[in-house]
Amino acid sequence: MNPLTVQRHPSTYRFPLPNGIWQWHLKPAAFAILAYLQYRSCRKIHGVPAIRELAMRTKMSIQMAERQVDVLVDRGLVTCSLLPTWSPPKSGNFFTLPDELFYLNLGHGPITVYAYLLCCEDRRTHQCHPSYNTIADAAGLSVNTVMKYVTTLVDKQLITVEHTSYMDDKGMKWNGNNCYTILPIRTAVEVFHRKQLETLEETVEQEQIAGLLTATSKGPL
């Protein structure tokens, strides 16, 4: 099932993860696979997912996906049938991710950073202000890598970033934490579809040009 092809309002389909998931200190690859398995469980998608499916949805090699599954099973976070083992999060102790997250060609790193921002999000303003260091510690990434993934999320139009500053008691101006605003997931879906269409059109055009060049090279002797 691909949520991008279902005629529905994207924001109505979300699945929960416990706030305490960051205390499990999972690497982004394992986190993304665990989140995808939770999505499948919440949507009651039956059957054990193939490793190839896990790798494709989280943009990693099959070998890496196999290793992360072993990690999750060994830690008792999923069963041998790849079902999450934790109880449903209680009210107020969870955050939610949109189903579409795994169908936007993001990758496990950006998925993890995005998830952390959603965990920190003020549900009224859709904003949060964690520092790069805080995100890096939670996601198990370097600060430079977090900065790169934040740029990816901006390019995908999942978030906007506003740089902030503040004055100390001596009147000195300092850079503050970024202000992240979570955009409606439908924005990212529309951008993804538009880029996919543009890529398809470019491919068709290139094939047409190649065909014309081939026909010209085979002109009359």
C-alpha positions as CSV (number, residue, x, y, z in Angstrom):
1,M,0.0,0.0,0.0
2,N,1.4,3.4,-1.0
3,P,-0.2,6.3,0.8
4,L,0.8,8.7,-1.9
5,T,-1.6,6.9,-4.3
6,V,-4.6,6.8,-2.0
7,Q,-7.2,9.6,-2.5
8,R,-7.4,11.0,1.0
9,H,-6.3,13.9,3.1
10,P,-2.7,13.1,4.0
11,S,-2.7,14.6,7.5
12,T,-5.4,12.2,8.7
13,Y,-3.1,9.1,8.6
14,R,-0.5,9.1,11.3
15,F,1.0,6.4,13.6
16,P,2.3,6.8,17.2
17,L,5.8,6.2,18.6
18,P,6.6,6.5,22.3
19,N,8.4,9.6,23.5
20,G,10.8,7.3,25.3
21,I,12.1,5.8,22.1
22,W,15.0,8.3,22.2
23,Q,16.2,6.7,25.5
24,W,16.8,3.4,23.6
25,H,19.8,5.0,21.8
26,L,19.0,3.5,18.4
27,K,21.1,4.4,15.4
28,P,19.2,6.1,12.6
29,A,19.1,3.0,10.5
30,A,17.6,0.9,13.3
31,F,15.2,3.7,14.3
32,A,13.9,4.1,10.7
33,I,13.2,0.4,10.3
34,L,11.5,0.2,13.7
35,A,9.3,3.2,12.8
36,Y,8.4,1.6,9.5
37,L,7.5,-1.7,11.3
38,Q,5.3,0.3,13.6
39,Y,3.6,2.0,10.6
40,R,2.9,-1.5,9.1
41,S,1.6,-2.8,12.5
42,C,-0.8,0.2,12.9
43,R,-2.1,-0.2,9.4
44,K,-2.5,-3.9,10.0
45,I,-0.4,-4.8,6.9
46,H,-0.2,-8.6,7.3
47,G,2.7,-10.8,6.6
48,V,6.4,-10.5,7.4
49,P,8.0,-7.7,5.3
50,A,10.8,-8.6,3.0
51,I,14.2,-7.2,3.8
52,R,14.2,-5.6,0.4
53,E,11.1,-3.7,1.3
54,L,12.6,-2.4,4.5
55,A,15.8,-1.4,2.7
56,M,13.9,0.4,0.0
57,R,11.6,2.4,2.3
58,T,14.5,3.6,4.5
59,K,17.1,4.0,1.7
60,M,19.8,1.6,2.9
61,S,21.5,-1.5,1.5
62,I,19.9,-4.9,2.0
63,Q,22.9,-5.9,4.1
64,M,22.5,-2.9,6.4
65,A,18.8,-3.6,6.7
66,E,19.5,-7.2,7.7
67,R,21.9,-6.0,10.4
68,Q,19.4,-3.5,11.8
69,V,16.7,-6.2,12.0
70,D,19.1,-8.4,14.0
71,V,19.8,-5.5,16.3
72,L,16.1,-4.9,16.9
73,V,15.3,-8.6,17.5
74,D,18.3,-9.0,19.8
75,R,17.2,-6.0,21.9
76,G,13.6,-7.4,22.1
77,L,12.1,-4.4,20.3
78,V,10.5,-6.5,17.6
79,T,9.5,-10.2,17.4
80,C,11.0,-12.7,15.0
81,S,7.9,-11.9,12.8
82,L,9.0,-8.2,12.9
83,L,6.2,-6.9,15.0
84,P,7.0,-4.2,17.5
85,T,6.8,-5.5,21.1
86,W,6.0,-2.4,23.1
87,S,2.5,-1.6,24.4
88,P,0.4,1.2,22.7
89,P,1.7,4.5,24.0
90,K,-0.5,6.1,26.7
91,S,-2.1,9.5,26.2
92,G,0.5,12.3,26.3
93,N,3.4,9.9,26.1
94,F,3.7,9.6,22.4
95,F,4.2,11.6,19.2
96,T,3.0,10.7,15.7
97,L,4.5,10.4,12.3
98,P,2.7,10.6,8.9
99,D,2.4,7.5,6.9
100,E,3.7,9.3,3.8
101,L,7.2,9.6,5.5
102,F,8.4,6.3,4.0
103,Y,7.2,7.2,0.5
104,L,9.1,10.4,-0.1
105,N,12.5,9.0,-0.8
106,L,14.0,10.5,2.4
107,G,16.4,7.9,3.9
108,H,16.9,6.7,7.4
109,G,18.9,9.8,8.6
110,P,16.5,12.5,7.6
111,I,13.6,10.3,8.8
112,T,15.2,10.1,12.3
113,V,15.9,13.9,12.5
114,Y,12.4,14.7,11.3
115,A,10.9,12.3,13.9
116,Y,12.8,14.0,16.7
117,L,11.6,17.4,15.6
118,L,8.0,16.1,15.6
119,C,8.6,14.7,19.1
120,C,9.7,18.2,20.3
121,E,7.0,20.0,18.3
122,D,4.5,22.3,20.1
123,R,1.2,20.9,18.8
124,R,-0.4,24.3,18.8
125,T,2.3,26.3,16.9
126,H,3.9,23.3,15.1
127,Q,7.3,24.7,16.1
128,C,10.2,23.6,18.2
129,H,13.7,24.9,19.1
130,P,16.2,22.1,19.8
131,S,19.8,22.8,19.3
132,Y,21.9,20.9,16.7
133,N,23.8,19.3,19.6
134,T,20.5,18.1,21.2
135,I,19.3,16.6,17.9
136,A,22.6,15.0,17.3
137,D,22.7,13.4,20.8
138,A,19.1,12.1,20.4
139,A,19.6,10.8,16.9
140,G,23.1,9.3,17.3
141,L,24.6,11.6,14.6
142,S,27.3,14.2,14.3
143,V,26.3,17.9,14.3
144,N,27.5,18.3,10.7
145,T,25.3,15.4,9.6
146,V,22.3,16.8,11.4
147,M,22.8,20.1,9.6
148,K,22.9,18.3,6.3
149,Y,19.7,16.4,7.1
150,V,18.0,19.5,8.2
151,T,18.8,21.0,4.7
152,T,17.3,17.8,3.2
153,L,14.1,18.3,5.1
154,V,13.9,21.9,4.1
155,D,14.4,21.0,0.4
156,K,11.7,18.4,0.7
157,Q,9.4,21.1,2.2
158,L,8.8,19.1,5.4
159,I,10.0,22.0,7.6
160,T,11.1,25.6,7.5
161,V,14.0,26.9,9.5
162,E,14.3,30.4,11.0
163,H,17.6,31.4,12.5
164,T,17.3,33.2,15.8
165,S,19.5,35.5,18.0
166,Y,19.5,36.9,21.5
167,M,21.2,39.6,23.5
168,D,23.1,38.7,26.7
169,D,23.1,40.8,29.8
170,K,26.2,42.7,28.5
171,G,24.4,43.7,25.3
172,M,26.3,41.2,23.1
173,K,24.3,39.5,20.3
174,W,24.5,35.7,20.0
175,N,23.1,33.2,17.6
176,G,20.2,31.2,19.2
177,N,18.8,27.8,18.4
178,N,17.0,27.5,15.1
179,C,13.2,27.7,15.1
180,Y,11.8,24.8,13.2
181,T,8.3,24.9,11.8
182,I,6.7,21.6,10.8
183,L,4.8,22.0,7.5
184,P,1.7,20.1,6.5
185,I,2.7,16.7,5.1
186,R,0.6,17.4,2.0
187,T,3.1,20.1,1.0
188,A,5.9,17.6,0.9
189,V,3.7,15.1,-1.0
190,E,2.8,17.7,-3.7
191,V,6.5,18.7,-4.1
192,F,7.5,15.0,-4.4
193,H,4.9,14.3,-7.1
194,R,5.9,17.5,-9.0
195,K,9.6,16.5,-9.0
196,Q,8.7,12.9,-10.0
197,L,6.7,14.3,-12.9
198,E,9.5,16.6,-13.9
199,T,12.0,13.8,-13.9
200,L,9.6,11.6,-16.0
201,E,9.2,14.4,-18.5
202,E,13.0,15.0,-18.7
203,T,13.5,11.2,-19.3
204,V,10.9,11.1,-22.1
205,E,12.5,14.2,-23.7
206,Q,16.0,12.7,-23.5
207,E,14.7,9.5,-25.1
208,Q,13.1,11.4,-27.9
209,I,16.3,13.3,-28.6
210,A,18.3,10.1,-28.5
211,G,15.9,8.6,-31.0
212,L,16.2,11.6,-33.3
213,L,19.9,11.5,-33.2
214,T,20.0,7.8,-33.9
215,A,17.6,8.2,-36.9
216,T,19.8,11.1,-38.2
217,S,23.0,9.0,-37.9
218,K,21.3,6.3,-40.0
219,G,20.3,8.7,-42.7
220,P,20.4,7.9,-46.5
221,L,23.8,6.7,-47.7
